[in-house]
Amino acid sequence: IGQIRIHGGAILGSFEAWLLQRGMRTLFLRVHRACESALAIARHFEGHPALKAVLYPGLSSHPGHDIAKRQMDGGFGGMLSLRVKGDAEDALEVVKRCRVFTRATSLGGVESLIEHRYSIEGERSPIPADLLRLSIGIESVDDLIADLEHALA
C-alpha cells in the first residue's frame, strides 16, 4: 500500500473528487429507492411456490425483524436472498433466465445484481446451494419483479 501511495498519490485527483461529490448528492435517493424496491420484491415473493424462503429483515417473518426495526432507520437495505426449491443447478438456472438482473458480485450500485455464492465458494461453503443473493438497484420495481417471475417460471 505504501508504494501505491508513493506512486499514485495519497489523495483523490480533482476529477475523482468531483465524481465522488456528485454521487454523494444523490446517494440518499438511490439508497431510499433500493430499500423500497427490495421490500416490495421481498413481499411479492414471500410464499412463492418456486421458493423455499425469502430472507429480508423487512419481512415480519424474518427472525431479526424486530431488531432491524429498532436499528434500521429509513429502510431495511437493498439486499435480499431467495432460497430456490431445488439444488445449485436449479438456482443457477434462475440466474441464467434473468434479463434485467446482471450476474455479478457487488452491491450498492444503480443496477440490480444477482449472485449464486455457492458456485463461487464451492462445496465447503456454508452458503446453501439453493440461495441467490440480490442487490437491488434503482430500476423499475415492476420490471425487477417481472424479471424474477419469468426466471422462476
Order of alpha helices (4+ residues) and beta strands (2+ residues): alpha-alpha-beta-alpha-beta-alpha-beta-beta-alpha-beta-alpha
